[in-house]
Amino acid sequence: MNRYQTASFMKMSGFDFRAENRLVQRSSYRYIFPPMIGMIFAQSAPLVDCICVSGTLGEEALSAIATVSPLAYFLNIIASLGGIGCGVVISRCSGSGEKEKAARAFTRSLLMMILVTVILSILTGIFIDPVLRYLSATPENYGYAREYILVSLAGTVFMVLNFAGDYILANDNNENLAMAGDITGAVVNMVIDYVGLYVLHLGIRAAAFGTVFGSFCCCLVYLLHFRKKDRLCRIVSPKKKPGDPGLLEIFKPGSPEALMYCMLGLQLIVQNFVLSEDGGTSGLGNSAVIENLMLFLTIIIAGISDAIYPMAAAYQGEGNRSGMLITKRTLLRTGMMILGIPVILLIALPGLMIIPYGISDPVMLSTLPYAIRIVCFTNILVFINTTLIDYLSATEQELRANLALIIQNAVEIPLILLLNRWAGMNSPWYASLLAQIAVLVYLFGFCDNLSVGIKEYRQENLLLLLGGRLGPAFHEEIEAASGEILTNEQLSLIREKMLKPLLKSIPEGASPECTYTILKREDERAAAILRYESKKDYLGAEPGMSEIDFGDQETEVQIPFDTCIRSEFLGMRRMMIVFNI
């Protein structure tokens, strides 16, 4: 038994999982709350559209927005493939330190999203009337729906880049700028909605223009990201080089989310058909209100679950399986606490969701409270399922993630039609609840070990995990513990290239929390990793200690071993030495 195998039998008391969990928890906040705040503003666009349109034009115009809303989901398919897929690739490159590969993947994704969006917009404009008939437009709202779509088509590229940019910037450690862009776009949209509908009386086209121009302003803010040349996202030659992921590999991580939006669009089409058959414009009005409720809950769900993409992918790029499990555990627990507050409130007081619309229709007033309660409860399951599906996507298990979504819609869409005879206008909400239960059974019953790491910490491929604060005492602890695992030559590298330079460069009075990890990777190499809480690289001013930059290489570059690689890692600083064993 060699030294690395022997180390795997160390007592669990030598693994300070709580220290790593604290770093993951704090890091997760920067991936949860800024994007969530940004999404609150970004998703306010359809909510503000509905409130302003309903207040000035009536319930027929409100139902028109519900009629055309499936098109937004189909645009989100493009944004998910390019934004989430590219973002996950960027995080993996961040974990492994391959900057140029990330830049080329970003450039190819950007070009493909623009091309596909333009083609889809042109085709929709050409076949606008058949599209509206397919979306179940009624004679009362047909004119409103047509006008809304035609104005929206002029800005679909900006709408796609707005959505995709949230994921890409978060994965490139600039989630605050993504939040600023979303806030800017939403404020612009609100102003245009109010002025266009209440002051200038321009009708529903003002609401559509507000959404489009708001997305355009958001994209202008995103351009500030490229001021710094050291970003992983940069516009470079899109030419694929050896070792680069192809477009299919880039888009794969985003395929489950894209499939979800595809199914949501189809589900909404079926839902609108059933509701229009049962309640006419009242049924479509119900759909508009519930859709905005779901958007509100989705902001919370997506804000938490989407954080798993950059975090789990970065740990995977590093080769740290225990870190991946800690990320999953942390986000599930955090999400249940945050989501529980609005869900309990709306179940107790569903009228809070109805009052802003000024609804007077007696059918809507009698059916909406019960529907709101069902949808709120269902979204607890939606959060759990979404987080686990996103985890599968971030860790190269896209096939299982896609199957979960297929199961959801294979159950939900037929049930909407079957339950319609019994539950009427509430059939979509019951069908959604049963579909989420079916997905939960699949994820925990048929996806191997997906529940692992949720209740307790797992050692996985760790050989050592210490926690403490940067300083001489912790450095001595690192040397003593590493000596039980590493050879003398490897320990000397840790001491000379990592510990001594860092100890020398720490500012007086600073002692940030940190963790030290030794792990055995799947490529049969070992890695010693020191993480500490700081946006500043303490070694930046040290001669000969600049960050590794692989440059514009013509061939795939393997991470050099016995070299101290320094980089930002999920908002922290990381020093890593890879040993060739």
Number of C-alpha atoms within 10 A of each C-alpha: 6 7 11 18 12 12 16 18 9 13 8 13 9 13 20 18 21 14 18 24 18 17 20 21 17 14 19 22 15 19 28 24 18 20 31 22 19 26 26 22 23 28 17 23 25 24 22 21 25 28 17 23 28 22 18 15 15 15 23 22 26 30 33 30 27 26 30 22 20 22 18 15 20 23 25 25 24 26 30 30 27 35 31 33 32 32 35 33 29 32 32 27 22 27 25 20 27 22 21 21 27 26 22 24 31 26 18 21 22 20 12 14 21 18 11 13 22 15 10 15 18 13 10 17 15 10 10 15 14 10 16 19 12 12 23 22 26 19 8 15 19 20 15 22 26 20 16 22 21 17 19 20 20 18 21 22 22 22 26 25 26 27 25 25 27 26 28 28 24 26 30 23 22 20 23 19 23 29 27 19 28 33 22 22 28 29 18 21 29 23 13 23 30 19 15 20 21 15 10 12 14 13 20 29 22 24 29 27 22 29 29 25 21 29 30 23 21 29 24 15 19 22 11 11 17 13 9 10 9 10 17 27 26 20 14 14 11 15 10 15 15 11 12 17 16 12 17 11 15 25 24 25 33 28 24 31 26 26 21 25 23 19 23 19 22 19 20 23 22 19 25 28 20 23 24 23 15 16 16 17 24 21 25 32 30 27 26 24 23 20 18 19 19 16 19 17 22 21 22 23 25 21 22 27 27 24 27 31 30 30 29 29 29 28 25 23 21 24 23 24 23 20 26 23 23 25 26 24 20 18 23 18 12 16 21 15 9 13 19 14 10 14 21 14 13 19 19 12 14 19 14 12 16 19 9 13 17 11 15 9 11 9 12 21 15 10 14 22 19 14 20 26 19 16 24 25 16 20 22 19 16 23 23 21 24 26 23 23 26 25 28 24 28 31 21 16 17 21 14 18 27 20 16 26 24 17 15 24 21 13 19 25 22 15 19 24 18 15 17 20 11 10 14 18 28 22 22 29 25 20 23 24 21 16 23 27 16 16 25 20 13 17 22 15 12 11 15 9 10 17 15 14 19 17 8 10 18 18 18 15 18 22 24 24 25 22 25 20 16 22 17 13 10 18 20 13 15 24 16 12 15 21 14 16 20 20 12 12 10 18 19 15 17 23 17 13 19 23 22 13 15 20 15 14 14 16 10 7 6 10 14 14 18 23 25 25 22 24 25 24 17 11 9 10 14 23 23 24 22 23 24 24 21 15 12 11 20 16 19 13 10 12 7 8 14 15 16 16 14 16 11 11 11 10 10 13 13 11 15 14 16 17 17 23 23 24 22 21 25 27 22 20 19 23 23 26 24 22 18 12 10
